[in-house]
Amino acid sequence: MFSIEHEFDSTVITLVDEGETPLQEDVVINSFAECVTLEQYDARTDTMQKITLSPEQLRDLAAALDLPEGVYQLREMPPES
């Protein structure tokens, strides 16, 4: 299950684990113009863990989900005239 909320300066997506137990903590994704952050509560340390991705890193992650093992570099395609 997930929810999407539009805030003043970002879009917030919350992923809720509905799989088999043990369940993982919710993942909160904040999408800003300049970066995307992923946050998840860590019960072992009683802290929120945060990862920040640039737009380019997010693009690469999305592409990597559908590619076989290997090393890749995505390039911008020039516009067709």
N, C-alpha and C positions, 0 to 999 in steps of 0.2 A: 504494500500500500504506500502511496505517497501523496503529498499535498504540495500545491504551488500557491505562493502568495506574492503579490507585487507590492513592494515597499517603495518609498520615495526614491531611493538611489540604487535599488537592487531588486532582483528576483530571488526569492527564497524557496528552495525545494527541500522538503523533509522526506527522507526515506525511512519507512518503518519496517523492521524485519518481521515477517509473518511466517518464516520457514519453520523447520523442525527445531526443537529445543536442543541445545541452549541457544537462545535468541541473542542477537547482537544489539547493541545500543543504537538508537536512531542516528542517522547521518544527516546533518544539515548542510546544504549547499547554498552559498550566497554568490550570486552572479552579478558582479559589478562591471562597469565599462572597461576597467583596467586590469581586472583579475577575477579569479574564481577561488573561493575558499571552501574547504570541506572541514567540518567540525564533528567530532564524536567524543562523547563522555567516556573516560577511562576509569572504571571502578577501582582498578588496582592502585592508581595514584590519586584518585578523587579529583581529577582535573579534566578540563576540556582539551583535547588534542586538535591542533589546527594545521592544515596543509594549505599553502597558497600556490595556485597555478597561474601562469601567464596565459593569455588567450592562445598563444602558439602551443604551449604545453597541453592545453585542453584539446586543441585540434589534433595534436599528435596522439593523445590518449584515445580519442574517439576513433581515429584511423587504425590504431594498433589493435583494437578489439576485434577487427575483422581481417587481420593479416597473419600469415604463417610466421614461424620463427625466422629471425633475420635482423639486419640493421637497415634502417630506412631513413631517408630525408625527404620530407614533403616539399615541393616547390610550387610557387604560385604560377598558374597558367596565364600567359598573356591574353588580354581580351581579343576576341576575334573582331576583325574590321569588316 
